[in-house]
């Protein structure tokens, strides 16, 4: 039987005793009645009798049609095998393109329909599993250090290219196996490179004059769409004024385009933030998790290339990473004998916040991203503390807590001090902070139904933004502070909606017969993460945000 958490309203799987979203204990399920044993016996007997009749008919047919001594050939079934790593996969959804929804309370005139953004370039997906065996992939091979073969075919001859290089340095395949790059060893490390499809077609020179790879300073992006290299103009010659700027270059193997570094006077030292806000790929609704675990409460990494989320592993909820472009699940971060919920990266991605029951009830912890170990326990209150979300300057965080016998919103500091932001006999929870740090948005049942509210960070000016029947919950600000996305069951099942930060210009973003919950904006504001059971399992998806 389906079950929903009595605290936050999100669906849970059959075997769990705690909600994967908020960590609250669940009530026991009732099991459907089994049919009477005698009725089952009658059905079993009837099925056995039918099988005996069919077997006898098969023997007669075999005797009549198969020649003596010739074995009867049974049809061979071919098992479909999924690719080792799934890429961004478009998932069918009822088209809902920036639909304006009429508010049930008087609001200022709705703004005109906004132009939609041009979607980011779509990553070519690997083929789906088929009913024929997967052929053996022929790997490109360098022969005599000057030619590259694919099978018996020469696909690159360095002598013909006349680039003045010594030979083949390396053949580097993308993580998906769809593309490979041949890197040539050239004078003083001013290396050249060519890109190919896996079948040897679509040969393209990546480098050019004054646009060389600095020795072996290159790698693939996690989803395999970009070949990333450190550009050098020349080791020993002075480049002309119009030479391309040195620095980190992201070469798109699908389109052949380059994301160029900013012009600089000297080759820069690579910094982690050079990958910040690299465009995400895909069109429409993109599925990002694929295994059989349940996946809850995702959040983006600061460079929006990774996700951090809670996944049901065994009988516990652990924190894991996943690729934001659909490359599949990454490593498991936490492994303690405890549950971890609602993780969120710090700005440097070296640590993250999460709620955990390591000491019995739920408290807020700061954990090391590399090891999963506790850096600092930030709360230790009676009752459950959950859903921590950073302030923009990371001087503290907002969280939900039942420490006073009723769930309220609190502001916590890294030195352990706490300030209560709401004081209501009803439920207040799941708060997030505006980009300027001046407001929080949350949902509450203070007016008899679960609705979305905003509140100044000093606890003043509480304002109700939604007025619909059904539960509105899990609000989050867009990076520019202009929009609030949230989940709502106003139409009978949970979908994702967005509205202006003042409650006007309501937009429905998904329309699915199953449920969609927990929206999260990408750092560039162009996408929304959400969790959904539309595939029969709770998975993470990504949706273009259509507002300008």
MARVO-960074 format. One record per residue (C-alpha): residue number from 1; residue in one letter; z, y, x. Coordinates in Angstrom, 3 decimals. Example, Ala and Ser with C-alpha at 12.3 -4.5 7.8 and 13.67 -1.06 7.14 Angstrom:
BEGIN
<r 1 A <7.800 -4.500 12.300>>
<r 2 S <7.140 -1.060 13.670>>
***
This chain:
BEGIN
<r 1 X <0.000 0.000 0.000>>
<r 2 X <-0.695 3.573 1.168>>
<r 3 X <2.342 5.586 2.198>>
<r 4 X <2.851 9.255 2.983>>
<r 5 X <5.658 10.791 4.988>>
<r 6 X <8.209 12.392 2.613>>
<r 7 X <8.759 15.189 5.145>>
<r 8 X <5.273 16.311 6.223>>
<r 9 X <3.063 14.449 3.721>>
<r 10 X <0.718 12.791 6.234>>
<r 11 X <-0.398 9.149 5.868>>
<r 12 X <1.180 6.415 7.960>>
<r 13 X <0.142 2.923 9.001>>
<r 14 X <1.642 -0.174 7.442>>
<r 15 X <3.737 -1.352 10.364>>
<r 16 X <5.520 1.837 11.425>>
<r 17 X <8.999 2.973 10.442>>
<r 18 X <8.620 6.550 11.731>>
<r 19 X <5.946 9.130 10.912>>
<r 20 X <3.394 9.620 13.710>>
<r 21 X <3.072 13.299 12.822>>
<r 22 X <6.646 14.591 12.597>>
<r 23 X <8.673 11.553 13.712>>
<r 24 X <10.814 11.366 10.583>>
<r 25 X <12.045 7.955 9.308>>
<r 26 X <10.049 6.393 6.496>>
<r 27 X <11.209 4.531 3.413>>
<r 28 X <10.520 0.808 3.154>>
<r 29 X <7.258 -0.209 1.485>>
<r 30 X <6.985 -2.487 -1.479>>
<r 31 X <4.579 -5.385 -1.042>>
<r 32 X <2.064 -6.368 -3.726>>
<r 33 X <2.943 -9.527 -5.635>>
<r 34 X <1.372 -12.767 -4.440>>
<r 35 X <-0.537 -14.816 -7.043>>
<r 36 X <1.329 -17.829 -8.487>>
<r 37 X <1.185 -20.883 -6.229>>
<r 38 X <-0.379 -23.101 -8.944>>
<r 39 X <-3.245 -20.615 -9.494>>
<r 40 X <-3.881 -20.506 -5.748>>
<r 41 X <-3.982 -24.299 -5.691>>
<r 42 X <-6.632 -24.427 -8.404>>
<r 43 X <-8.806 -21.973 -6.547>>
<r 44 X <-8.456 -23.876 -3.270>>
<r 45 X <-9.449 -27.128 -4.988>>
<r 46 X <-12.500 -25.539 -6.570>>
<r 47 X <-13.631 -24.098 -3.226>>
<r 48 X <-13.258 -27.479 -1.448>>
<r 49 X <-15.281 -29.233 -4.183>>
<r 50 X <-18.056 -26.626 -3.887>>
<r 51 X <-18.166 -27.028 -0.088>>
<r 52 X <-18.537 -30.824 -0.442>>
<r 53 X <-21.505 -30.364 -2.818>>
<r 54 X <-23.183 -27.902 -0.438>>
<r 55 X <-22.674 -30.235 2.534>>
<r 56 X <-24.288 -33.133 0.652>>
<r 57 X <-27.259 -30.939 -0.264>>
<r 58 X <-27.679 -29.908 3.366>>
<r 59 X <-27.766 -33.562 4.508>>
<r 60 X <-30.465 -34.368 1.967>>
<r 61 X <-32.509 -31.346 3.016>>
<r 62 X <-32.113 -32.253 6.692>>
<r 63 X <-33.304 -35.839 6.078>>
<r 64 X <-36.340 -34.623 4.162>>
<r 65 X <-37.515 -31.904 6.572>>
<r 66 X <-36.390 -32.700 10.134>>
<r 67 X <-38.455 -35.326 12.009>>
<r 68 X <-36.476 -38.236 13.422>>
<r 69 X <-35.272 -37.584 16.953>>
<r 70 X <-35.846 -33.814 16.785>>
<r 71 X <-32.518 -31.956 16.750>>
<r 72 X <-31.921 -29.568 13.903>>
<r 73 X <-31.831 -26.039 15.366>>
<r 74 X <-29.078 -23.888 13.854>>
<r 75 X <-29.596 -20.135 13.749>>
<r 76 X <-27.849 -18.411 16.645>>
<r 77 X <-25.845 -15.298 15.809>>
<r 78 X <-25.847 -12.442 18.281>>
<r 79 X <-22.544 -10.585 18.577>>
<r 80 X <-22.845 -6.820 18.590>>
<r 81 X <-21.152 -5.284 21.610>>
<r 82 X <-20.140 -1.640 21.606>>
<r 83 X <-20.896 0.459 24.694>>
<r 84 X <-18.103 0.515 27.252>>
<r 85 X <-17.686 4.266 26.702>>
<r 86 X <-18.693 5.963 23.475>>
<r 87 X <-20.083 9.493 23.711>>
<r 88 X <-19.874 12.265 21.170>>
<r 89 X <-20.926 10.664 17.893>>
<r 90 X <-21.920 12.600 14.813>>
<r 91 X <-19.960 11.371 11.795>>
<r 92 X <-21.414 11.818 8.312>>
<r 93 X <-19.578 14.384 6.234>>
<r 94 X <-20.403 16.075 2.982>>
<r 95 X <-22.092 19.306 4.113>>
<r 96 X <-19.720 22.222 3.687>>
<r 97 X <-21.175 25.187 5.538>>
<r 98 X <-18.831 28.182 5.554>>
<r 99 X <-18.162 27.887 1.818>>
<r 100 X <-16.386 30.881 0.335>>
<r 101 X <-13.558 29.788 -2.001>>
<r 102 X <-12.201 31.970 -4.765>>
<r 103 X <-8.527 32.824 -4.310>>
<r 104 X <-6.179 32.376 -7.279>>
<r 105 X <-4.433 35.686 -6.638>>
<r 106 X <-5.892 39.200 -6.551>>
<r 107 X <-7.081 39.994 -3.035>>
<r 108 X <-9.415 42.604 -1.584>>
<r 109 X <-13.115 42.022 -2.115>>
<r 110 X <-14.305 39.038 -0.095>>
<r 111 X <-16.369 39.895 2.944>>
<r 112 X <-20.048 39.032 2.918>>
<r 113 X <-21.012 35.587 4.142>>
<r 114 X <-20.763 35.518 7.897>>
<r 115 X <-23.625 34.412 10.155>>
<r 116 X <-23.128 30.993 11.671>>
<r 117 X <-22.969 30.485 15.402>>
<r 118 X <-25.679 28.604 17.232>>
<r 119 X <-24.192 25.178 18.051>>
<r 120 X <-23.661 24.238 21.680>>
<r 121 X <-26.343 21.952 23.245>>
<r 122 X <-26.056 18.453 21.863>>
<r 123 X <-25.238 15.636 24.238>>
<r 124 X <-27.648 12.712 23.925>>
<r 125 X <-25.634 9.733 22.701>>
<r 126 X <-25.821 6.222 24.023>>
<r 127 X <-27.624 3.830 21.649>>
<r 128 X <-25.499 2.019 19.146>>
<r 129 X <-24.896 -1.693 19.550>>
<r 130 X <-27.941 -3.655 18.385>>
<r 131 X <-28.727 -7.200 17.332>>
<r 132 X <-30.516 -8.005 20.598>>
<r 133 X <-28.905 -8.752 23.976>>
<r 134 X <-28.455 -5.728 26.264>>
<r 135 X <-30.999 -5.940 29.108>>
<r 136 X <-29.787 -5.893 32.694>>
<r 137 X <-29.919 -2.315 33.976>>
<r 138 X <-31.974 -1.935 37.150>>
<r 139 X <-30.122 0.227 39.663>>
<r 140 X <-31.910 2.702 41.912>>
<r 141 X <-31.804 1.590 45.568>>
<r 142 X <-32.486 3.520 48.790>>
<r 143 X <-34.725 1.629 51.246>>
<r 144 X <-35.212 2.532 54.933>>
<r 145 X <-33.203 5.707 54.300>>
<r 146 X <-36.296 7.627 53.145>>
<r 147 X <-37.432 6.064 49.849>>
<r 148 X <-35.707 5.355 46.546>>
<r 149 X <-36.868 2.370 44.525>>
<r 150 X <-36.243 1.397 40.932>>
<r 151 X <-37.282 -2.224 40.832>>
<r 152 X <-40.620 -2.319 42.682>>
<r 153 X <-41.469 1.322 41.989>>
<r 154 X <-40.957 4.155 44.473>>
<r 155 X <-39.462 7.032 42.470>>
<r 156 X <-38.648 9.324 45.423>>
<r 157 X <-40.213 9.563 48.890>>
<r 158 X <-38.486 12.123 51.119>>
<r 159 X <-41.526 12.348 53.413>>
<r 160 X <-43.732 13.391 50.495>>
<r 161 X <-41.206 15.989 49.334>>
<r 162 X <-41.332 17.624 52.820>>
<r 163 X <-37.851 19.125 52.527>>
<r 164 X <-36.905 18.585 56.150>>
<r 165 X <-34.012 16.244 55.314>>
<r 166 X <-32.836 13.256 57.331>>
<r 167 X <-32.805 10.738 54.471>>
<r 168 X <-30.928 9.529 51.431>>
<r 169 X <-27.260 10.501 51.376>>
<r 170 X <-26.074 8.964 48.087>>
<r 171 X <-27.270 7.816 44.662>>
<r 172 X <-24.680 8.986 42.127>>
<r 173 X <-24.732 7.721 38.516>>
<r 174 X <-23.268 9.674 35.598>>
<r 175 X <-20.162 8.178 33.936>>
<r 176 X <-22.322 7.074 30.994>>
<r 177 X <-25.073 5.527 33.143>>
<r 178 X <-27.756 7.595 31.366>>
<r 179 X <-28.647 9.670 34.437>>
<r 180 X <-28.402 9.505 38.206>>
<r 181 X <-28.741 12.024 41.014>>
<r 182 X <-30.182 11.321 44.456>>
<r 183 X <-28.521 13.515 47.086>>
<r 184 X <-30.424 13.971 50.354>>
<r 185 X <-28.750 14.470 53.738>>
<r 186 X <-30.186 17.672 55.188>>
<r 187 X <-29.746 19.991 58.154>>
<r 188 X <-26.186 21.306 58.657>>
<r 189 X <-25.080 20.070 55.243>>
<r 190 X <-27.501 22.219 53.227>>
<r 191 X <-28.169 19.195 51.032>>
<r 192 X <-30.858 18.760 48.362>>
<r 193 X <-30.722 16.718 45.144>>
<r 194 X <-32.982 15.266 42.435>>
<r 195 X <-31.989 14.154 38.918>>
<r 196 X <-33.492 11.181 37.038>>
<r 197 X <-32.977 9.363 33.787>>
<r 198 X <-31.615 5.831 34.215>>
<r 199 X <-35.143 4.396 33.801>>
<r 200 X <-36.449 6.536 36.684>>
<r 201 X <-38.263 9.029 34.479>>
<r 202 X <-37.859 12.798 34.091>>
<r 203 X <-37.578 13.551 37.804>>
<r 204 X <-36.232 17.067 38.443>>
<r 205 X <-35.262 18.882 41.604>>
<r 206 X <-31.783 20.353 41.146>>
<r 207 X <-31.651 22.410 44.320>>
<r 208 X <-34.008 25.063 45.678>>
<r 209 X <-34.312 27.536 48.524>>
<r 210 X <-30.947 29.262 49.059>>
<r 211 X <-29.495 26.914 46.431>>
<r 212 X <-28.154 23.918 48.345>>
<r 213 X <-25.267 21.484 47.868>>
<r 214 X <-22.506 22.128 50.378>>
<r 215 X <-22.223 18.710 52.095>>
<r 216 X <-20.621 16.273 49.599>>
<r 217 X <-19.042 18.878 47.336>>
<r 218 X <-20.244 17.502 43.994>>
<r 219 X <-19.029 15.402 41.064>>
<r 220 X <-19.843 14.554 37.423>>
<r 221 X <-18.165 16.039 34.377>>
<r 222 X <-16.068 13.561 32.393>>
<r 223 X <-18.666 13.052 29.635>>
<r 224 X <-21.582 12.860 32.077>>
<r 225 X <-23.617 15.824 30.851>>
<r 226 X <-23.052 18.047 33.894>>
<r 227 X <-23.624 17.442 37.596>>
<r 228 X <-21.216 19.900 39.196>>
<r 229 X <-21.775 21.052 42.771>>
<r 230 X <-20.625 23.709 45.217>>
<r 231 X <-23.614 25.927 45.974>>
<r 232 X <-24.187 27.252 49.487>>
<r 233 X <-27.074 29.595 50.389>>
<r 234 X <-27.242 28.429 53.988>>
<r 235 X <-24.894 27.269 56.670>>
<r 236 X <-26.475 29.345 59.419>>
<r 237 X <-29.004 31.861 58.037>>
<r 238 X <-28.430 35.133 56.230>>
<r 239 X <-29.660 34.889 52.621>>
<r 240 X <-31.761 37.680 51.074>>
<r 241 X <-30.160 40.073 48.559>>
<r 242 X <-31.750 38.264 45.606>>
<r 243 X <-30.394 34.826 46.619>>
<r 244 X <-28.428 33.069 43.840>>
<r 245 X <-24.666 33.583 44.104>>
<r 246 X <-22.727 30.839 45.898>>
<r 247 X <-19.990 29.022 44.008>>
<r 248 X <-19.528 26.192 41.538>>
<r 249 X <-22.682 25.364 39.550>>
<r 250 X <-22.746 23.190 36.407>>
<r 251 X <-26.197 21.570 36.152>>
<r 252 X <-26.962 20.211 32.658>>
<r 253 X <-28.868 16.950 33.203>>
<r 254 X <-29.975 16.954 29.554>>
<r 255 X <-31.599 20.401 29.458>>
<r 256 X <-32.026 21.201 33.158>>
<r 257 X <-30.150 24.483 32.738>>
<r 258 X <-27.511 25.776 35.140>>
<r 259 X <-24.266 27.560 34.370>>
<r 260 X <-24.197 30.018 37.244>>
<r 261 X <-21.152 31.375 39.105>>
<r 262 X <-20.507 35.103 39.298>>
<r 263 X <-22.055 36.869 42.274>>
<r 264 X <-19.708 37.017 45.255>>
<r 265 X <-20.042 38.202 48.815>>
<r 266 X <-18.777 34.931 50.293>>
<r 267 X <-18.729 31.306 49.090>>
<r 268 X <-15.560 31.025 46.979>>
<r 269 X <-12.869 28.456 47.426>>
<r 270 X <-13.093 26.121 44.390>>
<r 271 X <-10.355 26.881 41.875>>
<r 272 X <-9.310 24.773 38.900>>
<r 273 X <-10.004 27.607 36.461>>
<r 274 X <-13.710 27.730 37.378>>
<r 275 X <-14.189 25.079 34.670>>
<r 276 X <-12.435 27.189 32.023>>
<r 277 X <-14.092 27.189 28.635>>
<r 278 X <-17.112 25.109 29.599>>
<r 279 X <-19.052 24.768 26.328>>
<r 280 X <-18.311 21.640 24.316>>
<r 281 X <-21.216 19.500 23.166>>
<r 282 X <-22.180 18.029 19.822>>
<r 283 X <-23.375 18.999 16.367>>
<r 284 X <-21.490 18.701 13.098>>
<r 285 X <-18.405 16.504 12.909>>
<r 286 X <-17.905 14.691 16.229>>
<r 287 X <-15.639 11.649 16.550>>
<r 288 X <-13.525 11.725 19.741>>
<r 289 X <-11.320 8.583 19.612>>
<r 290 X <-12.575 5.054 19.106>>
<r 291 X <-9.939 2.377 19.790>>
<r 292 X <-7.781 0.623 17.187>>
<r 293 X <-4.653 2.729 17.792>>
<r 294 X <-3.616 5.476 15.386>>
<r 295 X <-4.110 8.945 16.890>>
<r 296 X <-2.111 12.004 15.795>>
<r 297 X <-1.555 15.702 16.534>>
<r 298 X <-4.179 16.509 19.212>>
<r 299 X <-4.204 19.621 21.411>>
<r 300 X <-6.785 20.949 23.884>>
<r 301 X <-6.276 21.326 27.620>>
<r 302 X <-6.583 24.946 28.836>>
<r 303 X <-10.162 24.303 30.078>>
<r 304 X <-10.931 22.526 26.734>>
<r 305 X <-12.342 19.453 28.504>>
<r 306 X <-9.391 17.142 27.720>>
<r 307 X <-7.181 16.391 24.744>>
<r 308 X <-3.542 15.414 24.708>>
<r 309 X <-2.244 13.530 21.647>>
<r 310 X <0.191 10.928 20.302>>
<r 311 X <-1.116 7.376 19.933>>
<r 312 X <0.579 4.274 18.493>>
<r 313 X <0.758 1.835 21.422>>
<r 314 X <2.651 -1.337 20.629>>
<r 315 X <5.612 -0.295 18.511>>
<r 316 X <5.990 3.183 19.993>>
<r 317 X <4.212 6.546 19.936>>
<r 318 X <3.114 7.553 23.424>>
<r 319 X <1.272 10.570 24.842>>
<r 320 X <-2.284 9.868 26.011>>
<r 321 X <-5.300 11.891 27.115>>
<r 322 X <-8.829 11.743 25.700>>
<r 323 X <-12.156 13.332 26.586>>
<r 324 X <-12.951 16.400 24.466>>
<r 325 X <-16.681 15.559 24.495>>
<r 326 X <-16.259 12.056 23.081>>
<r 327 X <-16.145 10.123 26.355>>
<r 328 X <-13.278 8.012 25.046>>
<r 329 X <-9.597 7.587 25.778>>
<r 330 X <-8.129 8.618 29.095>>
<r 331 X <-4.890 7.593 30.738>>
<r 332 X <-1.549 6.966 29.089>>
<r 333 X <0.885 9.649 30.264>>
<r 334 X <4.263 8.546 28.873>>
<r 335 X <5.638 5.001 29.165>>
<r 336 X <9.345 5.390 28.424>>
<r 337 X <11.057 3.238 25.785>>
<r 338 X <10.941 6.129 23.318>>
<r 339 X <8.598 7.923 20.925>>
<r 340 X <6.753 11.144 21.794>>
<r 341 X <5.231 13.501 19.222>>
<r 342 X <3.148 16.718 18.987>>
<r 343 X <2.384 17.300 22.693>>
<r 344 X <0.946 20.625 23.907>>
<r 345 X <-0.225 21.503 27.429>>
<r 346 X <1.194 24.420 29.376>>
<r 347 X <-1.367 26.982 30.597>>
<r 348 X <-1.678 25.291 34.016>>
<r 349 X <-1.893 21.795 32.433>>
<r 350 X <0.697 20.586 34.964>>
<r 351 X <3.352 20.162 32.266>>
<r 352 X <3.460 19.800 28.488>>
<r 353 X <5.885 20.173 25.606>>
<r 354 X <6.674 17.266 23.273>>
<r 355 X <9.313 16.090 20.813>>
<r 356 X <10.969 12.793 21.733>>
<r 357 X <13.820 10.563 20.558>>
<r 358 X <14.864 9.581 24.090>>
<r 359 X <18.512 10.416 23.336>>
<r 360 X <18.535 9.053 19.771>>
<r 361 X <17.364 11.940 17.603>>
<r 362 X <14.324 14.138 18.228>>
<r 363 X <14.682 16.880 20.827>>
<r 364 X <12.205 19.095 22.703>>
<r 365 X <11.276 18.195 26.289>>
<r 366 X <9.115 19.612 29.058>>
<r 367 X <7.314 16.739 30.808>>
<r 368 X <5.168 16.295 33.916>>
<r 369 X <1.504 15.713 33.014>>
<r 370 X <0.799 13.598 36.100>>
<r 371 X <3.780 11.240 35.803>>
<r 372 X <5.071 11.573 32.232>>
<r 373 X <8.582 12.147 33.600>>
<r 374 X <11.012 14.653 32.092>>
<r 375 X <11.063 18.011 33.868>>
<r 376 X <13.633 19.581 31.543>>
<r 377 X <15.305 18.801 28.225>>
<r 378 X <14.961 22.040 26.266>>
<r 379 X <16.999 21.293 23.114>>
<r 380 X <19.943 19.041 22.307>>
<r 381 X <20.834 19.800 18.714>>
<r 382 X <22.248 17.648 15.924>>
<r 383 X <19.409 16.594 13.652>>
<r 384 X <15.746 16.494 14.641>>
<r 385 X <13.890 19.144 16.661>>
<r 386 X <10.095 18.787 16.499>>
<r 387 X <6.641 20.420 16.699>>
<r 388 X <7.141 22.693 19.744>>
<r 389 X <4.438 25.321 20.315>>
<r 390 X <4.285 27.739 23.260>>
<r 391 X <4.557 31.504 23.061>>
<r 392 X <1.446 33.079 24.638>>
<r 393 X <3.347 34.096 27.788>>
<r 394 X <5.175 30.726 27.919>>
<r 395 X <8.554 32.460 28.071>>
<r 396 X <9.584 30.229 25.196>>
<r 397 X <8.373 28.226 22.240>>
<r 398 X <8.782 27.954 18.473>>
<r 399 X <9.882 24.668 16.930>>
<r 400 X <11.170 23.125 13.718>>
<r 401 X <14.761 21.911 13.500>>
<r 402 X <17.141 20.320 11.023>>
<r 403 X <20.217 21.226 13.069>>
<r 404 X <21.823 23.151 10.196>>
<r 405 X <21.124 20.507 7.571>>
<r 406 X <17.824 22.002 6.446>>
<r 407 X <14.515 22.282 8.315>>
<r 408 X <13.976 25.834 9.628>>
<r 409 X <11.883 27.639 12.282>>
<r 410 X <13.542 28.496 15.616>>
<r 411 X <12.548 30.346 18.769>>
<r 412 X <13.632 28.532 21.928>>
<r 413 X <13.781 29.829 25.504>>
<r 414 X <13.534 27.848 28.733>>
<r 415 X <17.139 28.788 29.553>>
<r 416 X <18.323 26.923 26.446>>
<r 417 X <18.971 29.885 24.147>>
<r 418 X <17.752 29.578 20.563>>
<r 419 X <17.142 32.092 17.753>>
<r 420 X <16.769 31.110 14.121>>
<r 421 X <13.689 32.740 12.551>>
<r 422 X <13.951 31.475 8.953>>
<r 423 X <16.947 30.916 6.706>>
<r 424 X <16.000 29.297 3.439>>
<r 425 X <17.316 26.434 1.346>>
<r 426 X <13.774 24.999 1.100>>
<r 427 X <11.663 23.424 3.849>>
<r 428 X <10.203 25.683 6.608>>
<r 429 X <8.277 23.968 9.386>>
<r 430 X <5.296 23.443 11.707>>
<r 431 X <5.049 26.978 13.054>>
<r 432 X <2.505 28.346 15.548>>
<r 433 X <2.405 31.753 17.245>>
<r 434 X <-0.313 34.412 17.065>>
<r 435 X <-2.236 35.137 20.307>>
<r 436 X <-0.490 38.506 20.693>>
<r 437 X <2.923 36.852 20.262>>
<r 438 X <3.892 39.137 17.368>>
<r 439 X <3.729 36.719 14.405>>
<r 440 X <4.299 33.097 13.522>>
<r 441 X <2.582 31.187 10.737>>
<r 442 X <4.241 28.188 9.070>>
<r 443 X <4.379 26.343 5.787>>
<r 444 X <7.267 26.339 3.324>>
<r 445 X <8.358 25.066 -0.071>>
<r 446 X <10.530 28.130 -0.730>>
<r 447 X <8.480 29.138 -3.798>>
<r 448 X <8.389 25.677 -5.363>>
<r 449 X <5.171 24.434 -3.721>>
<r 450 X <4.129 23.993 -0.085>>
<r 451 X <2.281 27.179 0.888>>
<r 452 X <1.270 29.068 4.060>>
<r 453 X <3.333 32.058 5.235>>
<r 454 X <3.419 34.507 8.153>>
<r 455 X <6.500 36.096 9.644>>
<r 456 X <7.054 38.657 12.406>>
<r 457 X <8.522 37.179 15.580>>
<r 458 X <11.750 39.139 14.915>>
<r 459 X <12.139 37.331 11.533>>
<r 460 X <11.027 40.326 9.466>>
<r 461 X <8.243 40.694 6.882>>
<r 462 X <7.804 37.144 5.550>>
<r 463 X <4.501 37.088 3.653>>
<r 464 X <2.997 34.342 1.509>>
<r 465 X <-0.752 33.806 2.122>>
<r 466 X <-1.763 30.900 -0.169>>
<r 467 X <-1.218 30.481 -3.912>>
<r 468 X <-2.822 27.165 -4.825>>
<r 469 X <-1.474 24.056 -6.532>>
<r 470 X <-1.106 21.178 -4.101>>
<r 471 X <0.272 21.184 -0.585>>
<r 472 X <-1.008 23.662 2.043>>
<r 473 X <0.335 22.899 5.517>>
<r 474 X <-0.043 22.862 9.333>>
<r 475 X <-1.404 26.413 9.829>>
<r 476 X <-2.705 27.580 13.215>>
<r 477 X <-4.062 30.908 14.483>>
<r 478 X <-7.534 31.225 15.999>>
<r 479 X <-7.625 32.416 19.653>>
<r 480 X <-8.677 35.929 18.553>>
<r 481 X <-5.930 36.066 15.915>>
<r 482 X <-8.402 36.818 13.108>>
<r 483 X <-8.254 33.437 11.328>>
<r 484 X <-5.713 30.848 10.243>>
<r 485 X <-6.868 27.241 9.751>>
<r 486 X <-4.793 24.788 7.722>>
<r 487 X <-4.917 21.577 5.695>>
<r 488 X <-4.812 21.594 1.886>>
<r 489 X <-4.831 19.102 -0.973>>
<r 490 X <-5.746 21.730 -3.571>>
<r 491 X <-8.851 19.725 -4.540>>
<r 492 X <-7.123 16.341 -4.853>>
<r 493 X <-7.325 15.118 -1.262>>
<r 494 X <-6.611 16.772 2.083>>
<r 495 X <-9.370 18.914 3.632>>
<r 496 X <-9.512 21.606 6.299>>
<r 497 X <-9.653 25.254 5.224>>
<r 498 X <-9.615 28.607 7.011>>
<r 499 X <-8.770 32.121 5.884>>
<r 500 X <-8.400 35.547 7.432>>
<r 501 X <-4.983 36.251 8.929>>
<r 502 X <-4.115 38.302 5.831>>
<r 503 X <-4.976 35.463 3.424>>
<r 504 X <-8.405 36.748 2.324>>
<r 505 X <-11.906 35.246 2.748>>
<r 506 X <-10.916 31.628 2.192>>
<r 507 X <-13.373 29.024 3.559>>
<r 508 X <-13.460 25.258 2.979>>
<r 509 X <-14.582 23.537 6.191>>
<r 510 X <-14.492 19.816 5.312>>
<r 511 X <-15.014 17.816 2.138>>
<r 512 X <-14.289 14.133 2.537>>
<r 513 X <-13.104 11.445 0.133>>
<r 514 X <-10.448 10.470 2.687>>
<r 515 X <-7.980 12.845 4.323>>
<r 516 X <-8.376 15.497 7.038>>
<r 517 X <-5.222 16.977 8.604>>
<r 518 X <-3.745 19.050 11.438>>
<r 519 X <-6.467 21.529 12.527>>
<r 520 X <-6.353 22.918 16.087>>
<r 521 X <-8.675 25.599 17.516>>
<r 522 X <-10.476 25.130 20.817>>
<r 523 X <-9.622 27.780 23.437>>
<r 524 X <-13.050 29.419 22.959>>
<r 525 X <-12.545 29.533 19.170>>
<r 526 X <-15.820 27.737 18.419>>
<r 527 X <-14.397 24.348 17.387>>
<r 528 X <-11.573 22.825 15.384>>
<r 529 X <-9.896 19.533 16.169>>
<r 530 X <-8.445 17.566 13.280>>
<r 531 X <-7.206 14.064 12.536>>
<r 532 X <-8.750 11.963 9.772>>
<r 533 X <-8.715 8.458 8.335>>
<r 534 X <-12.368 8.705 7.223>>
<r 535 X <-13.275 5.706 9.448>>
<r 536 X <-10.445 3.515 8.140>>
<r 537 X <-8.269 4.373 11.147>>
<r 538 X <-6.476 7.624 12.017>>
<r 539 X <-8.799 9.169 14.620>>
<r 540 X <-9.435 12.587 16.154>>
<r 541 X <-12.575 14.567 15.272>>
<r 542 X <-14.089 17.903 16.227>>
<r 543 X <-15.783 20.342 13.840>>
<r 544 X <-17.727 23.565 14.585>>
<r 545 X <-15.861 26.618 13.399>>
<r 546 X <-18.517 28.652 11.610>>
<r 547 X <-16.876 32.056 11.642>>
<r 548 X <-18.257 34.703 14.033>>
***
